[in-house]
């Protein structure tokens, strides 16, 4: 039978290795995620609907947002104004008092600031860039995407009437 000292000496390097692995895969953000209440998250209802985006030197693009439940907003990008063919999906999730934005189940952004008129996302992994969405009116908002060493890109989002 192995003695306690020998078991500790064998386990210590294994436990240290596991701890280092956990640290290396845990997402680290340079920003502190903001605690968000259920009421604050619900105030993002202004995002719901169909939107056409313009600006940033690209052709028009199309997105829709809908609350799937009290803790999830589903974002879909579409190929054109018919909103029939999706070409991307992501989620904005409120869980455990924090809000994240994920694509394909992988958290890409954390919310670091939020109020009824603006939401700020920062990269979940250190070194990434972020963006903010600012509500202008019930039918318009602006997305400002940060870029390293360059001016931000600004997109204007305009609500489309349902069905068109």
N, C-alpha and C positions, 0 to 999 in steps of 0.2 A: 504494500500500500504506500502511496506517495505521501510524503510529509507536507504539512501546511506551507512551510517555507519554500519547498520546491514548487508547489502549485502556484504560489504567489509569483515566484520568479519566472515561471512559464507564462502565466496569464498577463503579467504587467505589459510586456511588449505587444501582445495581441490587443489588449484594451487600448493602449496608446495608439496603435495603428488604426483601430476602429474610430477612435475619437478624431484623429487627423483626417480620416476619410470623410467623416460627417461634416467637419468644418470646411473641407474643400468643395463639397457639393451643395452646401446650404447657400441659398441666394443671399447676397449681401448688397444692400442698397446704401448709397451715400446719404440718402435722405431718410428721415424718420417717418414711417407710415403714420397717418393720422387716424386716431380713434374716431369712428363714425357711428352715430346712433341710427336706429331704424328710421326715425323721422327724417334725418338728414339724407339718408339713402333714398327714401321715398320721394323727397323733394326733387330728385332727378327726373321726375315724370315728364318734364319739358322735353326730354330726349325722344320720347315715344313718337313714332311715326316714320314716314318716308321722307328722305332728304336727297337733294342734289347738291353736290359739292363742286366748287369752281375755285380757280386760283392755282398758285404754285407752278404755273407754266404747263399744266397738263389739261387734257380734255375733261369735260364734265364726268363726274363719277357719282354712283348711287349707293346709298346706304339706308338701312332701316334699323330701328331700335324698338324693342318691346320688352315689357316686364313679363318674364315667364312665371315669376312668383315674387314674394316679398323680398327675396334675397338675390335675385338674378335678373340682369338685363341681357337679352340676347342681341348681338349686333351682327347684321348680315350685310355683306357687300354684294352688289349685283352687277351683271355685265352691261345692263342698259336700263333705260327708263321704263321698260315693261315690267320690271321686278319679277321676272319669271325664271331666270337662271342665276342661281347664287354662285359666286366665285370665291367666297370666303366667309367664315363664321368665327366669332369670338364671343366671350362672355365677360360681363362685369359683375363680379360676385361680392356680396356683403356677407361676411362670415366671421364670427368671433370678434366682431367690433371693428374689423378692417375691411377695406375694399381693394380687390385686385382685378386686373384685366388679364385674361388668359386666352390663348389660341391653342387648339388641339390639346387641351388639358394642361398646358404648360403656362405657369404664371410668368408673364412678361413685364408687367407693370404693377406698381402699388400706388394707391392714392395717398398723396402727402399733403393735400389741401383740398377742402371741399366746403362749399356753401351753396345756397339756393341758386346762385347765378354762375358759378364756376367750379370746375373740377380739375385738379392738377394730378397728372400721372408722372411718376418717375420710374426709370428702369429698375427692375427687381434685382438685376445683377450690376455690381459696381462697374462703372465705366460707360454704361449705356446712357442714352439721352432720354428726354421725356417730352411731354407735351401738355397743353392745357386746352380745355374747351370752355368758352365763355358765351353765355346766353346773352343775346342782344334783345330779342323779343320772343313772343310765342312761336314765331315763324322763321327765326334766323338765329344762328350762332356761328362762332368763329373757332376754328381749330388752329392752334399755333404750335408747330412742331420744331423742337430744338434741333440744331445741327452743330456738331463740333467744329469750331473754327470758322463757321459761316453764319450768315444771317438766318434767322428762323424762316420756315416756310409757313405761309398763311393761307388757309382754305376757308372760304365762305360757304356756309351750309344754309340752304333755303328749303323750307318745308314744301313738300308737294302735297296736293290734295289727294285724299285716298282715291285709288283707282286711276291716278294719272299724275 
